[in-house]
């Protein structure tokens, strides 16, 4: 709602043939943590993923480029599930301030946003509802590249394990040290030796707190908008990037809409990089 108020649809229509499919509907969440799965509200999470999957499938059937805007990262799973069902071997460029690969019972919060990449990889899914666990895995570990994660020390303190040795990972310092365009081109080239297409995930908490304070879990470090924007655009310029999700923004922490407008600009600039059909 905040991004719509900030002019998102109007901005996109100036540069592209945009169709707004509206909000997806899913079961209302329950605040209780399920003892079997370790998740808060697993049924709501499941219904959300399937709803996003259906919406992305509809956009794909209409030969549109799907853009999923979500308050939380698990929205990513619906996009991946759509292309997996279509038997399109799809890799994942994962631009995020966190690895998001906690096992459900290891997560301190029980939020699916702590673990969506771990679920996509099919890690430690025991105890999940069958309708949810049957989705995974969605990607192979060789088909994922993480860019910008900076929570390795937090993971260690929580008694969990980083997946840096399992998937290719370049932290925020490594990304800051290079050319955003070259980093994206190199990552995309490596992914496309293994898959035919790539889904792009951008969690805006990859940004520094100075660049975007309207997030729920701020942490030291992070990218600037000047670094994130060309990185994202370089991925989106490829026709082999077949979908994009943008997640994490808390409008309650952005009372005057300043950062909503900056996010609208970011999304619009990303779409402007897409090749014309």
PLY file of the C-alpha trace (Angstrom):
ply
format ascii 1.0
element vertex 277
property float x
property float y
property float z
element edge 276
property int vertex1
property int vertex2
end_header
0.00 0.00 0.00
2.78 2.47 0.91
4.55 1.87 -2.42
1.30 2.35 -4.33
0.75 5.63 -2.48
4.30 6.61 -3.45
3.36 6.22 -7.12
4.80 2.82 -7.97
2.31 1.79 -10.65
2.22 5.22 -12.28
6.02 5.29 -12.34
6.27 1.87 -13.95
3.61 2.62 -16.57
5.78 5.46 -17.85
8.47 2.99 -18.86
6.75 -0.34 -19.49
3.50 -2.15 -20.25
2.65 -2.98 -16.65
-0.21 -5.08 -15.35
-0.91 -4.92 -11.63
-2.21 -8.30 -10.47
-2.96 -6.88 -7.04
-2.32 -8.38 -3.64
-2.41 -12.14 -3.22
-4.80 -13.59 -0.64
-3.74 -16.21 1.88
-4.59 -17.53 5.31
-4.26 -15.09 8.19
-1.16 -15.82 10.27
-1.28 -17.07 13.83
1.38 -15.66 16.16
2.06 -19.05 17.78
5.12 -21.11 16.90
4.27 -24.61 15.74
6.15 -27.18 17.86
6.43 -29.74 15.05
7.76 -27.55 12.27
9.45 -24.82 14.32
7.67 -22.23 12.18
5.34 -19.48 13.21
2.05 -20.05 11.40
3.16 -22.73 8.90
-0.29 -22.95 7.30
-0.31 -19.25 6.52
3.22 -19.47 5.12
2.19 -22.39 2.93
-0.89 -20.64 1.59
1.12 -17.49 0.85
3.72 -19.42 -1.16
1.05 -21.18 -3.20
-0.77 -17.88 -3.79
2.40 -16.20 -5.05
3.11 -19.25 -7.20
-0.34 -18.95 -8.81
0.11 -15.23 -9.46
3.55 -15.72 -11.02
2.17 -18.56 -13.13
-0.55 -16.26 -14.43
1.96 -13.56 -15.34
4.14 -16.15 -17.05
1.17 -17.51 -19.05
0.60 -13.97 -20.31
4.27 -13.73 -21.31
4.97 -11.03 -18.74
8.04 -10.55 -16.58
6.89 -11.22 -12.99
7.86 -8.75 -10.27
6.85 -9.82 -6.77
6.82 -7.21 -4.02
6.68 -8.74 -0.56
6.95 -7.66 3.02
8.97 -10.80 3.77
11.47 -12.93 1.85
9.46 -16.21 1.68
7.52 -14.65 -1.21
10.60 -15.68 -3.20
9.59 -19.33 -2.84
6.40 -18.87 -4.83
8.31 -17.57 -7.84
10.83 -20.39 -7.73
8.05 -22.97 -7.35
6.30 -21.67 -10.46
9.32 -22.19 -12.68
10.20 -25.52 -11.07
6.71 -26.78 -11.92
7.18 -25.55 -15.47
10.32 -27.72 -15.63
12.44 -24.65 -16.32
15.78 -25.22 -14.64
16.16 -21.98 -12.75
19.05 -20.65 -10.70
18.94 -17.98 -8.02
20.85 -14.72 -7.67
20.28 -13.96 -3.99
21.06 -10.34 -3.05
20.38 -10.16 0.66
21.87 -8.90 3.90
21.30 -12.32 5.48
21.89 -15.91 4.43
18.36 -16.83 5.58
19.19 -20.51 5.91
18.45 -21.29 9.54
16.90 -24.67 10.20
13.35 -24.00 11.46
14.01 -25.12 15.04
17.34 -23.22 15.13
15.74 -19.89 14.26
15.34 -17.66 17.30
12.16 -16.14 15.89
10.47 -18.99 14.02
9.85 -16.57 11.14
10.00 -18.08 7.66
12.04 -15.00 6.70
14.92 -16.54 8.68
15.00 -19.65 6.53
13.58 -19.22 3.01
16.90 -19.98 1.29
17.43 -23.02 3.47
13.95 -24.22 2.54
14.56 -23.56 -1.16
17.68 -25.73 -0.91
15.70 -28.45 0.87
17.73 -28.22 4.08
16.24 -29.56 7.31
12.59 -29.61 6.27
11.60 -32.38 8.66
8.41 -31.62 10.57
7.04 -29.19 8.03
3.46 -29.71 6.85
3.42 -32.07 3.87
1.96 -29.48 1.52
4.90 -27.22 2.35
7.70 -29.78 2.51
6.62 -31.27 -0.83
7.70 -28.05 -2.54
11.36 -28.46 -1.66
14.04 -28.44 -2.87
13.49 -25.71 -5.46
17.14 -25.09 -6.38
20.39 -26.99 -6.14
23.20 -25.54 -4.05
25.34 -25.23 -7.20
22.63 -23.03 -8.74
22.68 -20.26 -6.10
24.97 -17.27 -5.64
24.58 -15.06 -2.55
25.69 -11.44 -2.79
25.87 -9.01 0.14
25.14 -11.23 3.16
26.81 -9.91 6.30
25.39 -11.96 9.19
28.05 -14.67 9.54
28.94 -13.57 13.08
25.28 -13.50 14.16
24.79 -17.00 12.76
27.80 -18.21 14.73
26.58 -16.59 17.96
23.17 -18.21 17.47
24.84 -21.61 17.37
23.90 -22.25 13.77
26.07 -22.83 10.69
26.77 -20.60 7.72
26.09 -22.08 4.29
29.08 -20.22 2.83
30.87 -23.52 2.26
27.81 -24.99 0.59
26.89 -22.25 -1.87
28.93 -19.47 -3.46
28.75 -16.42 -1.19
30.26 -12.95 -1.49
29.68 -10.73 1.55
28.98 -7.01 1.54
32.66 -6.08 1.80
33.50 -8.17 -1.28
30.64 -6.64 -3.24
31.64 -3.11 -2.20
35.21 -3.74 -3.33
34.30 -4.47 -6.95
32.37 -3.02 -9.86
28.67 -3.77 -9.40
28.21 -4.38 -13.13
31.18 -6.76 -13.34
30.10 -8.66 -10.22
26.61 -9.17 -11.67
27.93 -10.18 -15.09
30.35 -12.67 -13.57
27.76 -14.20 -11.24
25.21 -14.47 -14.02
27.74 -16.06 -16.35
28.61 -18.72 -13.76
24.98 -19.49 -13.01
24.12 -19.83 -16.69
26.70 -22.56 -17.13
24.43 -24.67 -14.87
20.90 -23.44 -15.56
18.91 -21.96 -18.43
17.37 -19.07 -16.48
17.81 -17.14 -13.23
15.41 -15.67 -10.68
16.62 -12.46 -9.00
15.93 -11.93 -5.29
16.64 -8.53 -3.74
16.09 -8.09 -0.01
16.46 -4.38 0.68
18.14 -5.10 4.00
21.25 -5.69 1.92
21.44 -1.90 2.15
23.11 -0.17 5.05
20.91 1.22 7.82
21.91 4.71 6.68
20.63 3.97 3.17
17.40 2.31 4.37
16.48 2.46 8.06
12.92 1.19 7.44
13.74 -2.50 7.99
13.02 -4.75 10.96
16.49 -6.24 11.48
19.18 -3.58 10.93
22.82 -4.57 11.20
26.24 -2.97 10.66
27.68 -2.70 7.18
25.74 -3.02 3.97
25.58 -1.53 0.50
24.65 1.96 -0.63
21.92 2.64 -3.16
24.71 3.63 -5.57
26.11 0.10 -5.26
22.84 -1.83 -5.20
21.16 -0.12 -8.11
23.71 -0.92 -10.86
24.13 -4.43 -9.45
20.39 -5.04 -9.80
20.11 -3.38 -13.19
22.96 -5.47 -14.57
21.06 -8.65 -13.70
17.77 -7.34 -15.04
19.36 -6.36 -18.36
19.68 -10.07 -19.18
16.78 -11.80 -20.91
17.76 -14.94 -19.01
16.68 -13.35 -15.74
13.04 -14.43 -15.76
11.61 -12.97 -12.54
12.37 -10.57 -9.70
11.23 -10.25 -6.12
11.87 -7.22 -3.93
11.27 -7.64 -0.22
11.58 -6.06 3.22
10.27 -2.59 3.89
8.46 -1.48 7.03
6.32 1.59 6.34
5.82 2.11 10.08
9.50 3.13 10.18
9.04 5.57 7.28
6.40 8.00 8.49
6.79 10.60 5.75
7.25 8.12 2.88
10.79 9.22 2.03
12.07 5.69 1.65
8.93 4.45 -0.09
9.66 6.98 -2.81
13.29 5.83 -2.99
12.19 2.21 -3.33
9.78 3.18 -6.11
12.66 4.88 -7.90
14.81 1.77 -7.42
12.16 -0.58 -8.83
11.43 1.73 -11.75
15.12 2.04 -12.59
15.42 -1.75 -12.48
12.51 -2.26 -14.86
13.91 0.36 -17.21
16.95 -1.91 -17.64
14.81 -4.76 -19.02
15.27 -5.43 -22.76
12.30 -4.47 -24.90
10.21 -7.44 -25.97
0 1
1 2
2 3
3 4
4 5
5 6
6 7
7 8
8 9
9 10
10 11
11 12
12 13
13 14
14 15
15 16
16 17
17 18
18 19
19 20
20 21
21 22
22 23
23 24
24 25
25 26
26 27
27 28
28 29
29 30
30 31
31 32
32 33
33 34
34 35
35 36
36 37
37 38
38 39
39 40
40 41
41 42
42 43
43 44
44 45
45 46
46 47
47 48
48 49
49 50
50 51
51 52
52 53
53 54
54 55
55 56
56 57
57 58
58 59
59 60
60 61
61 62
62 63
63 64
64 65
65 66
66 67
67 68
68 69
69 70
70 71
71 72
72 73
73 74
74 75
75 76
76 77
77 78
78 79
79 80
80 81
81 82
82 83
83 84
84 85
85 86
86 87
87 88
88 89
89 90
90 91
91 92
92 93
93 94
94 95
95 96
96 97
97 98
98 99
99 100
100 101
101 102
102 103
103 104
104 105
105 106
106 107
107 108
108 109
109 110
110 111
111 112
112 113
113 114
114 115
115 116
116 117
117 118
118 119
119 120
120 121
121 122
122 123
123 124
124 125
125 126
126 127
127 128
128 129
129 130
130 131
131 132
132 133
133 134
134 135
135 136
136 137
137 138
138 139
139 140
140 141
141 142
142 143
143 144
144 145
145 146
146 147
147 148
148 149
149 150
150 151
151 152
152 153
153 154
154 155
155 156
156 157
157 158
158 159
159 160
160 161
161 162
162 163
163 164
164 165
165 166
166 167
167 168
168 169
169 170
170 171
171 172
172 173
173 174
174 175
175 176
176 177
177 178
178 179
179 180
180 181
181 182
182 183
183 184
184 185
185 186
186 187
187 188
188 189
189 190
190 191
191 192
192 193
193 194
194 195
195 196
196 197
197 198
198 199
199 200
200 201
201 202
202 203
203 204
204 205
205 206
206 207
207 208
208 209
209 210
210 211
211 212
212 213
213 214
214 215
215 216
216 217
217 218
218 219
219 220
220 221
221 222
222 223
223 224
224 225
225 226
226 227
227 228
228 229
229 230
230 231
231 232
232 233
233 234
234 235
235 236
236 237
237 238
238 239
239 240
240 241
241 242
242 243
243 244
244 245
245 246
246 247
247 248
248 249
249 250
250 251
251 252
252 253
253 254
254 255
255 256
256 257
257 258
258 259
259 260
260 261
261 262
262 263
263 264
264 265
265 266
266 267
267 268
268 269
269 270
270 271
271 272
272 273
273 274
274 275
275 276
